Amino acid sequence: MATAEQEHLKIEQLQHAAADDLETVAGRERENLEGWIPELATEAEVREALEKAFDYRGDVTVTCKDGTTVEGYLYDRRSGMTLEDSLIRMIPAPREGVALKRVMIRFADVAALKFSGRDTAAGKTFEAWVKSYWEKKAAGEKNIQIKPEALD
């Protein structure tokens, strides 16, 4: 996810671009967030980190101010006027003998965040597939297809 400044610059660019020029507008820059533990000192840092966690295609670990931790997939966020009014919704990682129950956490209750799971979307661009296709074709492979990776 881009920073607020990058997003602002993209919006400015879009407002002044002709429709034909929109095909060449800069896209979002992908960040490698695996293992990242962001600073959550200010309200802006909390909001930005949770926004990135929402865009992340892997599990995150949220530590709440009461000491509880939730590891799982952050699938929704609702940003309100204050951290008290804002919340995230997560699907916890499956655990033996524990029923799967979705969790809601207020932004204000988040003490720490870690991008703990593997980013399942990393390297999965069309360009990466085309490169792989041509490498396989050059090696003489036939019937080259897009196949999903096995889940861990």
C-alpha positions, -999 to 999 in steps of 0.1 A, spaced: 0 0 0 12 35 -8 18 61 18 -7 90 22 17 113 3 20 89 -26 -18 85 -28 -22 123 -28 3 126 -56 -15 99 -76 -49 116 -71 -33 149 -83 -20 132 -114 -53 117 -122 -72 150 -119 -50 166 -145 -46 136 -169 -65 131 -201 -84 99 -205 -59 85 -230 -31 91 -206 -46 71 -178 -32 39 -192 3 50 -183 -4 63 -147 20 49 -122 6 19 -102 9 11 -66 43 0 -54 43 -34 -37 61 -35 -4 76 -66 12 59 -66 46 66 -102 57 80 -101 92 75 -63 96 66 -49 130 55 -13 125 58 15 151 24 24 164 33 55 183 8 79 167 -28 77 155 -15 81 119 9 52 123 -18 29 137 -41 38 108 -15 33 81 -2 0 96 -37 -14 98 -45 -3 63 -14 -21 51 -25 -52 71 -59 -51 54 -41 -51 20 -17 -78 30 -25 -113 17 -11 -133 47 -17 -136 84 -9 -109 109 -6 -110 146 -23 -83 166 -14 -78 203 -41 -60 222 -35 -36 251 -50 -61 275 -22 -86 265 -43 -109 243 -30 -118 209 -49 -128 177 -31 -143 148 -51 -146 115 -63 -129 84 -74 -93 87 -103 -93 62 -121 -60 70 -115 -26 86 -138 2 93 -122 36 98 -141 61 119 -133 96 131 -113 83 161 -94 52 169 -122 43 194 -147 44 165 -126 24 141 -123 -14 141 -107 -44 123 -123 -78 117 -101 -109 116 -105 -146 110 -82 -163 135 -58 -190 123 -73 -225 129 -62 -241 161 -68 -277 173 -99 -280 195 -108 -243 192 -140 -233 173 -134 -207 145 -149 -174 156 -144 -141 139 -129 -114 160 -135 -76 161 -108 -53 176 -110 -16 180 -80 4 166 -76 19 200 -71 -15 216 -41 -24 193 -8 -23 211 14 -41 185 11 -56 150 33 -81 132 30 -93 96 36 -128 107 24 -150 78 37 -156 43 25 -130 18 6 -154 -6 4 -127 -33 42 -119 -34 56 -125 -69 23 -134 -84 21 -107 -110 12 -113 -146 47 -102 -156 62 -129 -133 40 -155 -150 50 -143 -185 87 -145 -176 82 -180 -162 62 -190 -193 90 -179 -217 116 -197 -196 97 -229 -197 90 -226 -234 127 -219 -241 135 -251 -221 112 -271 -244 82 -276 -221 48 -282 -237 13 -275 -223 24 -247 -200 -4 -236 -177 -10 -214 -147 -13 -237 -117 -21 -227 -81 5 -233 -55 -2 -259 -29 -14 -244 4 9 -248 34 
